[in-house]
Amino acid sequence: MKHTIEVNGIKIYAFHGCLPEEERIGGHYSVDVMLNTNFSEAANSDDLNKTIDYCDVNKIITEEMAIRSKLIEHVGQRIVNRLKAEITNIDHIKLKLTKICPPINGDVQNVAIIIEED
């Protein structure tokens, strides 16, 4: 059976980017994650230990976002790797990391990367 857990709109202030200003000033980010799993046991037993704990997902994302990187691609891959390593019942993961109001030439609302892995 296939089930999906989503944790969306995790708002984080972080210091990623290639420009020196981004390291000093920082910026706003949003992270969405979709985890395919089987939570049949949890649905039947009402037992948190039989599913993915949203708090664990949020904690991993928050901790990885706190580690400065030049590229959001790098941060995103670190998040995916850690989620897969620490949460054992993930069948498929989709992560979207959005950088809000990036400092690029032009009026751009956001840029984002998406990583999907089994």
C-alpha positions in Angstrom: 0.0 0.0 0.0 1.2 3.5 -0.8 0.7 6.4 1.6 2.0 9.9 1.6 3.0 12.2 4.4 3.7 15.9 3.6 5.3 18.5 5.7 4.9 21.8 3.8 5.9 25.4 4.2 8.7 25.0 6.7 9.8 28.6 7.0 13.5 29.1 7.8 15.9 32.0 7.9 19.3 30.9 6.7 22.6 32.1 5.2 23.0 30.2 2.0 24.4 31.7 -1.2 27.5 32.5 -3.2 27.5 36.2 -2.4 29.3 37.6 0.7 26.1 39.5 1.5 24.1 36.3 1.7 26.5 35.0 4.3 26.2 38.1 6.4 22.5 39.1 5.9 20.8 35.8 5.1 17.4 35.2 3.6 14.1 33.5 3.8 13.6 29.9 2.7 10.7 27.5 2.5 10.9 23.7 2.5 8.3 21.2 1.4 8.8 17.5 1.7 6.6 14.6 0.5 7.4 11.1 1.9 5.9 8.0 0.5 5.6 5.3 3.1 3.2 2.7 4.4 1.4 3.8 7.5 -1.3 1.1 7.6 -0.1 0.0 11.1 -0.3 3.5 12.5 -3.7 4.1 10.9 -5.0 0.9 12.6 -3.3 1.2 15.9 -3.1 5.0 16.5 0.6 4.5 17.4 3.0 7.3 16.5 5.9 4.8 16.5 4.4 3.0 13.5 4.6 6.1 11.2 6.9 9.0 10.4 7.0 11.7 13.1 6.5 15.1 11.6 8.6 16.6 14.4 11.6 14.4 13.4 11.2 15.6 9.8 11.1 19.3 10.8 14.1 18.8 13.1 16.3 17.3 10.4 15.4 20.0 7.9 15.9 22.8 10.4 19.3 21.4 11.5 20.6 21.0 7.9 19.4 24.4 6.9 21.4 25.9 9.7 24.6 24.6 8.1 25.8 27.2 5.6 26.3 26.2 2.0 26.9 28.2 -1.2 24.2 26.2 -3.2 20.7 25.3 -2.2 21.3 22.2 -4.3 23.9 21.1 -1.8 21.6 21.8 1.2 18.7 20.0 -0.4 20.8 16.8 -1.1 22.1 16.9 2.5 18.5 17.0 3.8 17.4 14.1 1.5 20.4 12.0 2.6 19.8 12.6 6.2 16.0 11.9 6.0 16.7 8.6 4.2 19.4 7.7 6.8 17.4 8.5 9.9 13.9 7.6 8.9 13.8 4.0 7.8 10.4 3.5 6.3 10.6 6.0 3.4 9.9 4.4 0.0 10.2 7.7 -2.0 11.0 11.2 -1.1 10.4 14.5 -2.9 11.9 17.7 -1.5 11.4 21.2 -2.7 13.7 23.9 -1.3 12.7 27.5 -2.2 14.8 30.6 -1.8 12.5 33.6 -1.5 13.5 36.9 -3.1 17.0 35.7 -4.4 19.5 38.5 -5.0 19.7 38.1 -8.8 19.4 40.7 -11.5 15.7 41.1 -11.9 12.4 41.1 -10.0 12.1 37.4 -9.0 9.8 36.1 -6.4 11.7 32.9 -5.7 14.0 30.1 -7.1 13.6 26.5 -6.1 15.2 23.1 -6.5 13.4 19.8 -6.4 15.0 16.4 -5.5 13.2 13.1 -5.9 14.7 9.8 -4.8 13.5 6.3 -4.0 
